[in-house]
């Protein structure tokens, strides 16, 4: 059970990091135009 929780936490953190990078990149693209 704890292993499953660790996997979910890792996936959530990875998704959050990817989302933040994608949002920052999108803001930079909007700023360029």
mmCIF file of the N, C-alpha and C atoms, coordinates in Angstrom:
data_MODEL
# 
_entry.id   MODEL 
# 
loop_
_atom_site.group_PDB 
_atom_site.id 
_atom_site.type_symbol 
_atom_site.label_atom_id 
_atom_site.label_alt_id 
_atom_site.label_comp_id 
_atom_site.label_asym_id 
_atom_site.label_entity_id 
_atom_site.label_seq_id 
_atom_site.pdbx_PDB_ins_code 
_atom_site.Cartn_x 
_atom_site.Cartn_y 
_atom_site.Cartn_z 
_atom_site.occupancy 
_atom_site.B_iso_or_equiv 
_atom_site.pdbx_formal_charge 
_atom_site.auth_seq_id 
_atom_site.auth_comp_id 
_atom_site.auth_asym_id 
_atom_site.auth_atom_id 
_atom_site.pdbx_PDB_model_num 
ATOM 1  N N  . UNK A 1 1  ? 0.849 -1.206 0.000   1.00 0.00 ? 1  UNK A N  1 
ATOM 2  C CA . UNK A 1 1  ? 0.000 0.000  0.000   1.00 0.00 ? 1  UNK A CA 1 
ATOM 3  C C  . UNK A 1 1  ? 0.884 1.255  0.000   1.00 0.00 ? 1  UNK A C  1 
ATOM 4  N N  . UNK A 1 2  ? 1.898 1.255  0.865   1.00 0.00 ? 2  UNK A N  1 
ATOM 5  C CA . UNK A 1 2  ? 2.760 2.437  0.912   1.00 0.00 ? 2  UNK A CA 1 
ATOM 6  C C  . UNK A 1 2  ? 3.461 2.636  -0.425  1.00 0.00 ? 2  UNK A C  1 
ATOM 7  N N  . UNK A 1 3  ? 3.815 1.528  -1.103  1.00 0.00 ? 3  UNK A N  1 
ATOM 8  C CA . UNK A 1 3  ? 4.464 1.649  -2.415  1.00 0.00 ? 3  UNK A CA 1 
ATOM 9  C C  . UNK A 1 3  ? 3.544 2.346  -3.397  1.00 0.00 ? 3  UNK A C  1 
ATOM 10 N N  . UNK A 1 4  ? 2.261 1.998  -3.375  1.00 0.00 ? 4  UNK A N  1 
ATOM 11 C CA . UNK A 1 4  ? 1.305 2.631  -4.288  1.00 0.00 ? 4  UNK A CA 1 
ATOM 12 C C  . UNK A 1 4  ? 1.200 4.124  -3.986  1.00 0.00 ? 4  UNK A C  1 
ATOM 13 N N  . UNK A 1 5  ? 1.188 4.466  -2.709  1.00 0.00 ? 5  UNK A N  1 
ATOM 14 C CA . UNK A 1 5  ? 1.109 5.886  -2.332  1.00 0.00 ? 5  UNK A CA 1 
ATOM 15 C C  . UNK A 1 5  ? 2.337 6.625  -2.840  1.00 0.00 ? 5  UNK A C  1 
ATOM 16 N N  . UNK A 1 6  ? 3.514 6.009  -2.696  1.00 0.00 ? 6  UNK A N  1 
ATOM 17 C CA . UNK A 1 6  ? 4.746 6.659  -3.179  1.00 0.00 ? 6  UNK A CA 1 
ATOM 18 C C  . UNK A 1 6  ? 4.663 6.883  -4.679  1.00 0.00 ? 6  UNK A C  1 
ATOM 19 N N  . UNK A 1 7  ? 4.155 5.904  -5.416  1.00 0.00 ? 7  UNK A N  1 
ATOM 20 C CA . UNK A 1 7  ? 4.040 6.048  -6.872  1.00 0.00 ? 7  UNK A CA 1 
ATOM 21 C C  . UNK A 1 7  ? 3.093 7.199  -7.202  1.00 0.00 ? 7  UNK A C  1 
ATOM 22 N N  . UNK A 1 8  ? 1.976 7.276  -6.502  1.00 0.00 ? 8  UNK A N  1 
ATOM 23 C CA . UNK A 1 8  ? 1.016 8.353  -6.771  1.00 0.00 ? 8  UNK A CA 1 
ATOM 24 C C  . UNK A 1 8  ? 1.642 9.712  -6.474  1.00 0.00 ? 8  UNK A C  1 
ATOM 25 N N  . UNK A 1 9  ? 2.401 9.800  -5.392  1.00 0.00 ? 9  UNK A N  1 
ATOM 26 C CA . UNK A 1 9  ? 3.049 11.076 -5.041  1.00 0.00 ? 9  UNK A CA 1 
ATOM 27 C C  . UNK A 1 9  ? 4.050 11.461 -6.118  1.00 0.00 ? 9  UNK A C  1 
ATOM 28 N N  . UNK A 1 10 ? 4.847 10.492 -6.578  1.00 0.00 ? 10 UNK A N  1 
ATOM 29 C CA . UNK A 1 10 ? 5.845 10.785 -7.613  1.00 0.00 ? 10 UNK A CA 1 
ATOM 30 C C  . UNK A 1 10 ? 5.149 11.254 -8.885  1.00 0.00 ? 10 UNK A C  1 
ATOM 31 N N  . UNK A 1 11 ? 4.075 10.576 -9.280  1.00 0.00 ? 11 UNK A N  1 
ATOM 32 C CA . UNK A 1 11 ? 3.352 10.960 -10.497 1.00 0.00 ? 11 UNK A CA 1 
ATOM 33 C C  . UNK A 1 11 ? 2.759 12.358 -10.333 1.00 0.00 ? 11 UNK A C  1 
ATOM 34 N N  . UNK A 1 12 ? 2.210 12.651 -9.162  1.00 0.00 ? 12 UNK A N  1 
ATOM 35 C CA . UNK A 1 12 ? 1.608 13.967 -8.935  1.00 0.00 ? 12 UNK A CA 1 
ATOM 36 C C  . UNK A 1 12 ? 2.673 15.058 -9.015  1.00 0.00 ? 12 UNK A C  1 
ATOM 37 N N  . UNK A 1 13 ? 3.823 14.834 -8.404  1.00 0.00 ? 13 UNK A N  1 
ATOM 38 C CA . UNK A 1 13 ? 4.901 15.832 -8.442  1.00 0.00 ? 13 UNK A CA 1 
ATOM 39 C C  . UNK A 1 13 ? 5.389 16.019 -9.868  1.00 0.00 ? 13 UNK A C  1 
ATOM 40 N N  . UNK A 1 14 ? 5.573 14.918 -10.600 1.00 0.00 ? 14 UNK A N  1 
ATOM 41 C CA . UNK A 1 14 ? 6.040 15.016 -11.987 1.00 0.00 ? 14 UNK A CA 1 
ATOM 42 C C  . UNK A 1 14 ? 5.026 15.794 -12.821 1.00 0.00 ? 14 UNK A C  1 
ATOM 43 N N  . UNK A 1 15 ? 3.733 15.505 -12.646 1.00 0.00 ? 15 UNK A N  1 
ATOM 44 C CA . UNK A 1 15 ? 2.700 16.206 -13.416 1.00 0.00 ? 15 UNK A CA 1 
ATOM 45 C C  . UNK A 1 15 ? 2.709 17.693 -13.061 1.00 0.00 ? 15 UNK A C  1 
ATOM 46 N N  . UNK A 1 16 ? 2.904 18.018 -11.790 1.00 0.00 ? 16 UNK A N  1 
ATOM 47 C CA . UNK A 1 16 ? 2.924 19.426 -11.379 1.00 0.00 ? 16 UNK A CA 1 
ATOM 48 C C  . UNK A 1 16 ? 4.105 20.151 -12.018 1.00 0.00 ? 16 UNK A C  1 
ATOM 49 N N  . UNK A 1 17 ? 5.275 19.514 -12.007 1.00 0.00 ? 17 UNK A N  1 
ATOM 50 C CA . UNK A 1 17 ? 6.468 20.141 -12.601 1.00 0.00 ? 17 UNK A CA 1 
ATOM 51 C C  . UNK A 1 17 ? 6.262 20.351 -14.095 1.00 0.00 ? 17 UNK A C  1 
ATOM 52 N N  . UNK A 1 18 ? 5.736 19.327 -14.786 1.00 0.00 ? 18 UNK A N  1 
ATOM 53 C CA . UNK A 1 18 ? 5.510 19.445 -16.232 1.00 0.00 ? 18 UNK A CA 1 
ATOM 54 C C  . UNK A 1 18 ? 4.490 20.551 -16.507 1.00 0.00 ? 18 UNK A C  1 
ATOM 55 N N  . UNK A 1 19 ? 3.431 20.612 -15.683 1.00 0.00 ? 19 UNK A N  1 
ATOM 56 C CA . UNK A 1 19 ? 2.405 21.637 -15.888 1.00 0.00 ? 19 UNK A CA 1 
ATOM 57 C C  . UNK A 1 19 ? 2.995 23.032 -15.700 1.00 0.00 ? 19 UNK A C  1 
ATOM 58 N N  . UNK A 1 20 ? 3.835 23.193 -14.664 1.00 0.00 ? 20 UNK A N  1 
ATOM 59 C CA . UNK A 1 20 ? 4.443 24.513 -14.423 1.00 0.00 ? 20 UNK A CA 1 
ATOM 60 C C  . UNK A 1 20 ? 5.362 24.888 -15.571 1.00 0.00 ? 20 UNK A C  1 
ATOM 61 N N  . UNK A 1 21 ? 6.153 23.946 -16.070 1.00 0.00 ? 21 UNK A N  1 
ATOM 62 C CA . UNK A 1 21 ? 7.054 24.244 -17.186 1.00 0.00 ? 21 UNK A CA 1 
ATOM 63 C C  . UNK A 1 21 ? 6.244 24.604 -18.422 1.00 0.00 ? 21 UNK A C  1 
ATOM 64 N N  . UNK A 1 22 ? 5.169 23.850 -18.697 1.00 0.00 ? 22 UNK A N  1 
ATOM 65 C CA . UNK A 1 22 ? 4.350 24.125 -19.881 1.00 0.00 ? 22 UNK A CA 1 
ATOM 66 C C  . UNK A 1 22 ? 3.697 25.502 -19.770 1.00 0.00 ? 22 UNK A C  1 
ATOM 67 N N  . UNK A 1 23 ? 3.192 25.838 -18.566 1.00 0.00 ? 23 UNK A N  1 
ATOM 68 C CA . UNK A 1 23 ? 2.547 27.140 -18.382 1.00 0.00 ? 23 UNK A CA 1 
ATOM 69 C C  . UNK A 1 23 ? 3.574 28.262 -18.536 1.00 0.00 ? 23 UNK A C  1 
ATOM 70 N N  . UNK A 1 24 ? 4.765 28.114 -17.961 1.00 0.00 ? 24 UNK A N  1 
ATOM 71 C CA . UNK A 1 24 ? 5.797 29.146 -18.074 1.00 0.00 ? 24 UNK A CA 1 
ATOM 72 C C  . UNK A 1 24 ? 6.197 29.308 -19.533 1.00 0.00 ? 24 UNK A C  1 
ATOM 73 N N  . UNK A 1 25 ? 6.355 28.195 -20.248 1.00 0.00 ? 25 UNK A N  1 
ATOM 74 C CA . UNK A 1 25 ? 6.735 28.278 -21.660 1.00 0.00 ? 25 UNK A CA 1 
ATOM 75 C C  . UNK A 1 25 ? 5.636 28.967 -22.454 1.00 0.00 ? 25 UNK A C  1 
ATOM 76 N N  . UNK A 1 26 ? 4.382 28.687 -22.126 1.00 0.00 ? 26 UNK A N  1 
ATOM 77 C CA . UNK A 1 26 ? 3.265 29.307 -22.838 1.00 0.00 ? 26 UNK A CA 1 
ATOM 78 C C  . UNK A 1 26 ? 3.240 30.812 -22.560 1.00 0.00 ? 26 UNK A C  1 
ATOM 79 N N  . UNK A 1 27 ? 3.511 31.211 -21.328 1.00 0.00 ? 27 UNK A N  1 
ATOM 80 C CA . UNK A 1 27 ? 3.532 32.638 -20.992 1.00 0.00 ? 27 UNK A CA 1 
ATOM 81 C C  . UNK A 1 27 ? 4.657 33.323 -21.763 1.00 0.00 ? 27 UNK A C  1 
ATOM 82 N N  . UNK A 1 28 ? 5.828 32.688 -21.847 1.00 0.00 ? 28 UNK A N  1 
ATOM 83 C CA . UNK A 1 28 ? 6.939 33.277 -22.604 1.00 0.00 ? 28 UNK A CA 1 
ATOM 84 C C  . UNK A 1 28 ? 6.552 33.417 -24.069 1.00 0.00 ? 28 UNK A C  1 
ATOM 85 N N  . UNK A 1 29 ? 5.864 32.426 -24.626 1.00 0.00 ? 29 UNK A N  1 
ATOM 86 C CA . UNK A 1 29 ? 5.459 32.493 -26.032 1.00 0.00 ? 29 UNK A CA 1 
ATOM 87 C C  . UNK A 1 29 ? 4.478 33.653 -26.219 1.00 0.00 ? 29 UNK A C  1 
ATOM 88 N N  . UNK A 1 30 ? 3.533 33.806 -25.289 1.00 0.00 ? 30 UNK A N  1 
ATOM 89 C CA . UNK A 1 30 ? 2.575 34.912 -25.409 1.00 0.00 ? 30 UNK A CA 1 
ATOM 90 C C  . UNK A 1 30 ? 3.304 36.251 -25.279 1.00 0.00 ? 30 UNK A C  1 
ATOM 91 N N  . UNK A 1 31 ? 4.311 36.303 -24.419 1.00 0.00 ? 31 UNK A N  1 
ATOM 92 C CA . UNK A 1 31 ? 5.043 37.560 -24.222 1.00 0.00 ? 31 UNK A CA 1 
ATOM 93 C C  . UNK A 1 31 ? 5.802 37.919 -25.502 1.00 0.00 ? 31 UNK A C  1 
ATOM 94 N N  . UNK A 1 32 ? 6.332 36.908 -26.209 1.00 0.00 ? 32 UNK A N  1 
ATOM 95 C CA . UNK A 1 32 ? 7.063 37.182 -27.449 1.00 0.00 ? 32 UNK A CA 1 
ATOM 96 C C  . UNK A 1 32 ? 6.135 37.838 -28.466 1.00 0.00 ? 32 UNK A C  1 
ATOM 97 N N  . UNK A 1 33 ? 4.929 37.321 -28.580 1.00 0.00 ? 33 UNK A N  1 
ATOM 98 C CA . UNK A 1 33 ? 4.019 37.899 -29.578 1.00 0.00 ? 33 UNK A CA 1 
ATOM 99 C C  . UNK A 1 33 ? 3.427 39.164 -28.976 1.00 0.00 ? 33 UNK A C  1 
# 
